[in-house]
């Protein structure tokens, strides 16, 4: 029997390193302890550095005492914490046994040690609040990271020295695993912050392009909205491992699709009369300029295609690379249609805006010519009700 619980707890300890959430880790270890040591309930108090206090993450037990997760918050000056952290207290820092504390608190003792006796009484009260029969600390260096507390055994027997010794080792493993989860959680939080910052920078770049082109105010944001709506209506046929990643890349590509216009002279961008052949060639070079600008950012590899090929046409008559059909990446095909639809429905120097109804007719007419059929079909699913209006 002893070897069985050892084997189960060792297995749990090995699994802990794979868990990247503190709550999940706590549930894993407590479930294993409850199952193998046959205790009525167990819980883990874990230090929360934001609150600067210890929080009960999980308490489990079908037949025993149960406390809602997060309900218990313990300050650093609580006797449970001070027992392990206050160097002035003359106790070993490895374990608390409720029976031993009760015996110590019941002794009359020396009147000069009244403060110590009061401390033990307070500690005994705290242990009874959680119906804890044993408390095992988890230290990282000199820092108390958490406390594992165990309720009564179902058969009312005492914890053996072997069980307590092994749980002390296990507590150290829990602490290391917790440190690992916190590191990963911190990294994920930082990545989320960096991602938001990156999107803000991208949006600022998009705004700078619009500031240069007097006729495209709000164009970029509308292209983003059209692109994401088309993608949503393509979701059921998209062959992609990560829908979230695809739409994230699509959003960035739509935001940056015209970044190459930074390299186009303003007198050409804002020209009201017809462009000369030479001027048209310069304008048609903006996707490749954009690709060159973004090509130095390794993280934008998947985004690059949306910028580089968003003026390619399904029939091969687009620019600047004259790609055809499935040679055009889906991300670019979506931005292409979204860009064209917004251009049709906005006043420009060279044409008056079409109504949504007429623009949708134009999109339908160019299915398989300018636009990829699957993208047109998704667009029509998204905007067909607008055409009826």
VEXKE-656458 format. One record per residue (C-alpha): residue in one letter; x, y negated, z. Coordinates in nm, 2 decimals. Each point is the difference from the previous one (the first is absolute). Example, Ala and Ser with C-alpha at 12.3 -4.5 7.8 and 13.67 -1.06 7.14 Angstrom:
<atoms>
[atom 'A' [1.23 0.45 0.78]]
[atom 'S' [0.14 -0.34 -0.07]]
</atoms>
This chain:
<atoms>
[atom 'X' [0.00 0.00 0.00]]
[atom 'X' [0.28 -0.24 0.09]]
[atom 'X' [0.17 0.06 -0.33]]
[atom 'X' [-0.33 -0.06 -0.18]]
[atom 'X' [-0.04 -0.35 0.13]]
[atom 'X' [0.36 -0.08 -0.05]]
[atom 'X' [-0.02 0.11 -0.36]]
[atom 'X' [-0.32 -0.21 -0.06]]
[atom 'X' [0.15 -0.31 0.16]]
[atom 'X' [0.33 0.04 -0.19]]
[atom 'X' [-0.21 0.02 -0.32]]
[atom 'X' [-0.19 -0.31 0.10]]
[atom 'X' [0.33 -0.18 0.07]]
[atom 'X' [0.13 0.09 -0.35]]
[atom 'X' [-0.32 -0.13 -0.16]]
[atom 'X' [0.02 -0.33 0.19]]
[atom 'X' [0.27 -0.14 -0.22]]
[atom 'X' [-0.24 0.03 -0.30]]
[atom 'X' [-0.27 -0.21 0.17]]
[atom 'X' [0.01 -0.37 -0.07]]
[atom 'X' [-0.29 -0.12 0.22]]
[atom 'X' [0.03 -0.03 0.38]]
[atom 'X' [-0.37 0.10 0.05]]
[atom 'X' [0.03 0.30 -0.22]]
[atom 'X' [0.32 0.10 0.18]]
[atom 'X' [-0.16 -0.03 0.34]]
[atom 'X' [-0.30 0.22 -0.11]]
[atom 'X' [0.24 0.26 -0.13]]
[atom 'X' [0.20 0.04 0.31]]
[atom 'X' [-0.29 -0.02 0.24]]
[atom 'X' [-0.20 0.26 -0.20]]
[atom 'X' [0.30 0.24 0.02]]
[atom 'X' [0.05 -0.06 0.38]]
[atom 'X' [-0.37 0.05 0.07]]
[atom 'X' [-0.01 0.32 -0.20]]
[atom 'X' [0.32 0.16 0.14]]
[atom 'X' [0.01 -0.12 0.36]]
[atom 'X' [-0.37 0.04 0.05]]
[atom 'X' [-0.05 -0.34 0.17]]
[atom 'X' [-0.34 -0.17 0.03]]
[atom 'X' [0.12 -0.33 -0.14]]
[atom 'X' [0.31 -0.19 -0.10]]
[atom 'X' [0.09 -0.35 -0.12]]
[atom 'X' [0.29 -0.22 -0.11]]
[atom 'X' [0.06 -0.35 0.12]]
[atom 'X' [0.21 -0.17 -0.27]]
[atom 'X' [0.17 -0.34 0.03]]
[atom 'X' [-0.15 -0.26 -0.22]]
[atom 'X' [0.26 -0.27 -0.06]]
[atom 'X' [-0.25 -0.25 -0.13]]
[atom 'X' [-0.21 0.02 0.32]]
[atom 'X' [0.31 0.06 0.22]]
[atom 'X' [-0.19 0.28 0.18]]
[atom 'X' [-0.07 0.37 -0.03]]
[atom 'X' [-0.31 0.12 -0.18]]
[atom 'X' [-0.17 0.34 0.02]]
[atom 'X' [0.00 0.11 -0.36]]
[atom 'X' [-0.18 0.33 0.03]]
[atom 'X' [-0.16 0.21 0.27]]
[atom 'X' [-0.13 0.34 -0.09]]
[atom 'X' [-0.18 0.28 0.18]]
[atom 'X' [-0.34 0.17 -0.06]]
[atom 'X' [-0.06 0.11 0.36]]
[atom 'X' [0.22 -0.25 0.18]]
[atom 'X' [0.03 -0.37 0.06]]
[atom 'X' [-0.02 -0.21 -0.32]]
[atom 'X' [0.09 -0.37 -0.04]]
[atom 'X' [-0.08 -0.19 -0.32]]
[atom 'X' [0.31 -0.08 -0.20]]
[atom 'X' [0.13 -0.35 0.06]]
[atom 'X' [-0.23 -0.05 0.30]]
[atom 'X' [0.28 0.03 0.26]]
[atom 'X' [0.26 -0.28 0.00]]
[atom 'X' [0.28 0.01 0.26]]
[atom 'X' [0.22 -0.29 0.09]]
[atom 'X' [0.37 0.03 0.07]]
[atom 'X' [-0.05 -0.06 0.37]]
[atom 'X' [-0.24 0.29 0.03]]
[atom 'X' [0.13 0.27 0.25]]
[atom 'X' [0.00 0.26 -0.28]]
[atom 'X' [0.24 -0.21 -0.20]]
[atom 'X' [0.21 -0.12 0.29]]
[atom 'X' [0.06 0.35 0.12]]
[atom 'X' [0.21 0.06 -0.31]]
[atom 'X' [0.14 -0.34 -0.06]]
[atom 'X' [0.06 -0.17 0.34]]
[atom 'X' [0.36 0.09 0.10]]
[atom 'X' [-0.07 -0.11 0.36]]
[atom 'X' [-0.24 0.29 0.06]]
[atom 'X' [0.18 0.31 0.14]]
[atom 'X' [-0.16 0.26 -0.22]]
[atom 'X' [0.12 0.22 -0.29]]
[atom 'X' [-0.11 -0.15 -0.34]]
[atom 'X' [-0.07 0.32 -0.17]]
[atom 'X' [-0.35 0.10 0.11]]
[atom 'X' [-0.30 -0.07 0.22]]
[atom 'X' [-0.19 0.28 0.17]]
[atom 'X' [-0.33 -0.11 0.16]]
[atom 'X' [0.04 0.26 0.28]]
[atom 'X' [0.34 -0.13 0.09]]
[atom 'X' [-0.11 -0.36 0.00]]
[atom 'X' [-0.29 0.09 0.23]]
[atom 'X' [0.24 0.17 0.25]]
[atom 'X' [0.24 -0.30 0.00]]
[atom 'X' [-0.29 -0.25 0.04]]
[atom 'X' [-0.15 0.20 0.29]]
[atom 'X' [0.31 0.00 0.22]]
[atom 'X' [0.00 -0.25 0.28]]
[atom 'X' [0.37 -0.09 -0.07]]
[atom 'X' [0.20 -0.29 0.12]]
[atom 'X' [-0.19 -0.33 0.06]]
[atom 'X' [0.27 -0.18 -0.18]]
[atom 'X' [-0.09 0.18 -0.32]]
[atom 'X' [-0.36 -0.12 0.00]]
[atom 'X' [0.04 -0.16 -0.34]]
[atom 'X' [0.12 0.33 -0.15]]
[atom 'X' [-0.30 0.18 0.16]]
[atom 'X' [-0.24 -0.25 -0.14]]
[atom 'X' [0.16 0.04 -0.34]]
[atom 'X' [-0.06 0.38 0.02]]
[atom 'X' [-0.36 -0.05 0.11]]
[atom 'X' [-0.06 -0.23 -0.30]]
[atom 'X' [0.17 0.26 -0.23]]
[atom 'X' [-0.22 0.27 0.14]]
[atom 'X' [-0.31 -0.21 -0.08]]
[atom 'X' [0.12 -0.05 -0.36]]
[atom 'X' [0.06 0.36 -0.05]]
[atom 'X' [-0.35 0.09 0.13]]
[atom 'X' [-0.15 -0.26 -0.24]]
[atom 'X' [0.13 0.21 -0.29]]
[atom 'X' [-0.03 0.33 0.19]]
[atom 'X' [0.36 0.05 -0.09]]
[atom 'X' [0.19 0.29 0.17]]
[atom 'X' [0.33 -0.06 -0.18]]
[atom 'X' [0.15 -0.30 -0.18]]
[atom 'X' [0.31 0.04 -0.22]]
[atom 'X' [0.19 -0.31 -0.13]]
[atom 'X' [0.14 -0.05 -0.34]]
[atom 'X' [0.31 -0.22 -0.01]]
[atom 'X' [0.19 -0.15 -0.29]]
[atom 'X' [0.33 -0.10 0.15]]
[atom 'X' [-0.11 -0.19 0.30]]
[atom 'X' [-0.34 -0.10 -0.14]]
[atom 'X' [-0.32 0.18 0.12]]
[atom 'X' [-0.18 0.06 -0.33]]
[atom 'X' [-0.28 0.22 0.13]]
[atom 'X' [-0.14 0.22 0.27]]
[atom 'X' [-0.17 0.33 -0.06]]
[atom 'X' [-0.25 0.09 0.27]]
[atom 'X' [-0.17 0.34 0.05]]
[atom 'X' [-0.31 0.09 0.19]]
[atom 'X' [-0.08 0.32 0.19]]
[atom 'X' [0.07 0.33 -0.15]]
[atom 'X' [-0.32 0.19 -0.08]]
[atom 'X' [0.10 0.28 0.24]]
[atom 'X' [0.10 -0.25 0.27]]
[atom 'X' [0.36 0.13 0.01]]
[atom 'X' [0.30 -0.23 0.04]]
[atom 'X' [0.23 -0.10 -0.28]]
[atom 'X' [0.31 0.22 0.01]]
[atom 'X' [0.35 -0.15 0.00]]
[atom 'X' [0.05 0.16 -0.34]]
[atom 'X' [-0.31 -0.17 -0.15]]
[atom 'X' [0.09 -0.34 0.15]]
[atom 'X' [0.36 0.03 -0.12]]
[atom 'X' [-0.10 0.08 -0.35]]
[atom 'X' [-0.26 -0.28 0.00]]
[atom 'X' [0.27 -0.24 0.10]]
[atom 'X' [0.20 0.10 -0.30]]
[atom 'X' [-0.31 -0.03 -0.21]]
[atom 'X' [-0.06 -0.35 0.13]]
[atom 'X' [0.34 -0.10 -0.13]]
[atom 'X' [-0.09 0.14 -0.34]]
[atom 'X' [-0.33 -0.19 0.01]]
[atom 'X' [0.19 -0.33 0.07]]
[atom 'X' [0.23 0.05 -0.29]]
[atom 'X' [-0.29 0.08 -0.23]]
[atom 'X' [-0.19 -0.31 0.13]]
[atom 'X' [0.31 -0.21 -0.07]]
[atom 'X' [0.00 0.14 -0.35]]
[atom 'X' [-0.37 -0.08 -0.06]]
[atom 'X' [0.04 -0.35 0.13]]
[atom 'X' [0.29 -0.06 -0.23]]
[atom 'X' [-0.21 0.12 -0.30]]
[atom 'X' [-0.30 -0.21 0.11]]
[atom 'X' [0.23 -0.30 0.03]]
[atom 'X' [0.14 0.06 -0.34]]
[atom 'X' [-0.35 0.04 -0.15]]
[atom 'X' [-0.11 -0.32 0.17]]
[atom 'X' [0.30 -0.18 -0.15]]
[atom 'X' [-0.07 0.15 -0.34]]
[atom 'X' [-0.36 -0.13 0.02]]
[atom 'X' [0.13 -0.34 0.09]]
[atom 'X' [0.25 0.01 -0.28]]
[atom 'X' [-0.27 0.11 -0.25]]
[atom 'X' [-0.23 -0.29 0.10]]
[atom 'X' [0.30 -0.24 -0.03]]
[atom 'X' [0.08 0.14 -0.34]]
[atom 'X' [-0.36 -0.04 -0.12]]
[atom 'X' [0.00 -0.36 0.12]]
[atom 'X' [0.33 -0.07 -0.19]]
[atom 'X' [-0.15 0.17 -0.31]]
[atom 'X' [-0.31 -0.21 0.03]]
[atom 'X' [0.21 -0.31 0.03]]
[atom 'X' [0.19 0.09 -0.31]]
[atom 'X' [-0.33 0.05 -0.18]]
[atom 'X' [-0.11 -0.34 0.11]]
[atom 'X' [0.32 -0.16 -0.13]]
[atom 'X' [-0.08 0.15 -0.35]]
[atom 'X' [-0.35 -0.14 0.01]]
[atom 'X' [0.14 -0.34 0.10]]
[atom 'X' [0.21 0.00 -0.32]]
[atom 'X' [-0.29 0.11 -0.22]]
[atom 'X' [-0.27 -0.27 0.02]]
[atom 'X' [-0.27 0.23 -0.15]]
[atom 'X' [0.03 0.30 0.22]]
[atom 'X' [-0.11 -0.12 0.35]]
[atom 'X' [-0.14 0.30 0.19]]
[atom 'X' [0.08 0.23 -0.29]]
[atom 'X' [0.24 0.23 0.20]]
[atom 'X' [-0.24 0.06 0.29]]
[atom 'X' [-0.28 0.08 -0.24]]
[atom 'X' [0.22 0.24 -0.19]]
[atom 'X' [0.08 0.17 0.33]]
[atom 'X' [-0.38 0.04 0.08]]
[atom 'X' [-0.09 0.13 -0.35]]
[atom 'X' [0.30 0.24 0.01]]
[atom 'X' [-0.09 0.15 0.34]]
[atom 'X' [-0.37 0.04 -0.10]]
[atom 'X' [0.09 0.18 -0.32]]
[atom 'X' [0.24 0.23 0.20]]
[atom 'X' [-0.28 0.07 0.25]]
[atom 'X' [-0.22 0.12 -0.28]]
[atom 'X' [0.28 0.21 -0.14]]
[atom 'X' [0.07 0.17 0.34]]
[atom 'X' [-0.18 0.32 -0.08]]
[atom 'X' [0.22 0.07 -0.31]]
[atom 'X' [0.33 -0.15 0.12]]
[atom 'X' [0.28 0.26 0.02]]
[atom 'X' [0.21 -0.16 0.27]]
[atom 'X' [0.14 0.14 0.32]]
[atom 'X' [-0.08 -0.31 0.20]]
[atom 'X' [-0.31 -0.22 -0.08]]
[atom 'X' [0.11 -0.25 0.26]]
[atom 'X' [0.35 -0.03 -0.15]]
[atom 'X' [-0.14 -0.04 -0.35]]
[atom 'X' [-0.24 -0.28 0.09]]
[atom 'X' [0.28 -0.17 0.20]]
[atom 'X' [0.23 0.00 -0.31]]
[atom 'X' [-0.29 -0.11 -0.22]]
[atom 'X' [-0.07 -0.29 0.22]]
[atom 'X' [0.36 -0.12 -0.01]]
[atom 'X' [0.02 0.06 -0.37]]
[atom 'X' [-0.31 -0.21 -0.06]]
[atom 'X' [0.13 -0.27 0.23]]
[atom 'X' [0.33 -0.01 -0.19]]
[atom 'X' [-0.11 0.09 -0.36]]
[atom 'X' [0.08 -0.35 -0.13]]
[atom 'X' [0.31 -0.07 0.21]]
[atom 'X' [0.20 0.00 -0.33]]
[atom 'X' [-0.17 -0.33 -0.09]]
[atom 'X' [0.25 -0.16 0.24]]
[atom 'X' [0.24 0.03 -0.29]]
[atom 'X' [-0.23 -0.17 -0.25]]
[atom 'X' [0.02 -0.37 -0.06]]
[atom 'X' [-0.30 -0.20 0.13]]
[atom 'X' [-0.05 -0.18 -0.33]]
[atom 'X' [-0.07 0.34 -0.16]]
[atom 'X' [-0.21 0.13 0.29]]
[atom 'X' [-0.22 -0.31 0.01]]
[atom 'X' [-0.02 -0.07 -0.37]]
[atom 'X' [-0.35 -0.08 -0.12]]
[atom 'X' [0.05 0.04 -0.37]]
[atom 'X' [0.09 0.32 -0.18]]
[atom 'X' [0.33 0.16 0.08]]
[atom 'X' [0.26 0.04 -0.27]]
[atom 'X' [0.14 0.35 -0.08]]
[atom 'X' [0.31 -0.08 0.19]]
[atom 'X' [-0.20 -0.12 0.30]]
[atom 'X' [-0.22 0.31 -0.01]]
[atom 'X' [0.31 0.22 0.01]]
[atom 'X' [0.12 -0.18 0.31]]
[atom 'X' [-0.34 0.04 0.17]]
[atom 'X' [-0.01 0.37 -0.10]]
[atom 'X' [0.34 0.05 0.17]]
[atom 'X' [-0.14 -0.08 0.35]]
[atom 'X' [-0.07 0.37 0.10]]
[atom 'X' [0.36 0.10 -0.07]]
[atom 'X' [0.13 -0.31 0.19]]
[atom 'X' [-0.22 0.10 0.29]]
[atom 'X' [0.14 0.35 -0.01]]
[atom 'X' [0.35 -0.14 0.00]]
[atom 'X' [-0.07 -0.22 0.30]]
[atom 'X' [-0.16 0.29 0.20]]
[atom 'X' [0.24 0.27 -0.13]]
[atom 'X' [0.26 -0.09 0.27]]
[atom 'X' [-0.25 0.09 0.28]]
[atom 'X' [0.03 0.38 0.03]]
[atom 'X' [-0.32 0.03 0.21]]
[atom 'X' [-0.21 -0.14 -0.29]]
[atom 'X' [0.08 0.29 -0.23]]
[atom 'X' [-0.37 0.11 -0.03]]
[atom 'X' [-0.12 -0.36 -0.02]]
[atom 'X' [0.23 -0.08 -0.28]]
[atom 'X' [-0.20 0.19 -0.27]]
[atom 'X' [-0.31 -0.21 0.08]]
[atom 'X' [0.19 -0.32 -0.07]]
[atom 'X' [0.21 0.12 -0.29]]
[atom 'X' [-0.28 0.16 -0.21]]
[atom 'X' [-0.31 -0.20 0.09]]
[atom 'X' [-0.03 -0.15 -0.35]]
[atom 'X' [0.04 0.34 -0.18]]
[atom 'X' [-0.31 0.11 -0.20]]
[atom 'X' [-0.14 0.35 -0.02]]
[atom 'X' [0.02 -0.01 -0.38]]
[atom 'X' [0.37 -0.10 0.01]]
[atom 'X' [-0.04 -0.36 -0.12]]
[atom 'X' [0.09 -0.16 0.33]]
[atom 'X' [0.32 -0.16 0.12]]
[atom 'X' [0.29 0.00 0.06]]
[atom 'X' [0.07 0.38 -0.03]]
[atom 'X' [-0.29 0.11 -0.22]]
[atom 'X' [-0.08 0.30 0.22]]
[atom 'X' [-0.30 0.21 -0.10]]
[atom 'X' [-0.26 0.21 0.17]]
[atom 'X' [0.13 0.20 0.29]]
[atom 'X' [0.34 -0.15 -0.03]]
[atom 'X' [-0.15 -0.29 0.19]]
[atom 'X' [0.01 0.06 0.38]]
[atom 'X' [-0.35 0.00 0.17]]
[atom 'X' [0.10 -0.28 0.23]]
[atom 'X' [0.08 -0.22 -0.30]]
[atom 'X' [-0.31 0.10 -0.19]]
[atom 'X' [-0.21 -0.11 0.30]]
[atom 'X' [0.17 -0.34 0.04]]
[atom 'X' [-0.03 -0.05 -0.38]]
[atom 'X' [-0.38 0.03 0.00]]
[atom 'X' [-0.03 -0.20 0.33]]
[atom 'X' [0.22 -0.28 -0.15]]
[atom 'X' [-0.19 0.00 -0.33]]
[atom 'X' [-0.34 -0.01 0.17]]
[atom 'X' [0.09 -0.30 0.21]]
[atom 'X' [0.15 -0.18 -0.30]]
[atom 'X' [-0.32 0.05 -0.19]]
[atom 'X' [-0.22 -0.13 0.28]]
[atom 'X' [0.21 -0.32 0.07]]
[atom 'X' [0.03 -0.31 -0.21]]
[atom 'X' [0.33 -0.03 -0.17]]
[atom 'X' [0.14 -0.26 -0.25]]
[atom 'X' [-0.04 0.24 -0.29]]
[atom 'X' [-0.36 0.13 0.09]]
[atom 'X' [-0.31 -0.06 0.21]]
[atom 'X' [-0.09 0.25 0.27]]
[atom 'X' [-0.22 0.29 -0.10]]
[atom 'X' [-0.29 0.10 0.22]]
[atom 'X' [0.05 0.32 0.21]]
[atom 'X' [-0.25 0.17 -0.23]]
[atom 'X' [0.19 -0.09 -0.32]]
[atom 'X' [0.34 0.07 0.16]]
[atom 'X' [-0.12 0.35 0.10]]
[atom 'X' [-0.13 0.06 -0.36]]
[atom 'X' [0.35 -0.10 -0.12]]
[atom 'X' [0.17 0.24 0.24]]
[atom 'X' [-0.24 0.28 -0.12]]
[atom 'X' [0.07 -0.08 -0.36]]
[atom 'X' [0.38 0.03 0.06]]
[atom 'X' [-0.02 0.34 0.17]]
[atom 'X' [0.28 0.22 -0.15]]
[atom 'X' [0.14 -0.31 -0.19]]
[atom 'X' [0.13 -0.25 0.24]]
[atom 'X' [-0.09 0.19 0.32]]
[atom 'X' [0.04 0.35 0.13]]
[atom 'X' [-0.34 0.19 -0.03]]
[atom 'X' [0.01 0.12 0.37]]
[atom 'X' [0.07 -0.35 0.13]]
[atom 'X' [-0.28 -0.15 -0.21]]
[atom 'X' [-0.24 0.27 0.13]]
[atom 'X' [0.10 -0.08 0.36]]
[atom 'X' [-0.04 -0.37 -0.07]]
[atom 'X' [-0.35 0.05 -0.14]]
[atom 'X' [-0.10 0.20 0.31]]
[atom 'X' [0.12 -0.29 0.21]]
[atom 'X' [-0.15 -0.29 -0.21]]
[atom 'X' [-0.30 0.15 -0.20]]
[atom 'X' [-0.25 -0.16 0.24]]
[atom 'X' [0.16 -0.34 -0.07]]
[atom 'X' [-0.06 0.05 -0.38]]
[atom 'X' [-0.37 0.05 0.07]]
[atom 'X' [-0.02 -0.33 0.17]]
</atoms>
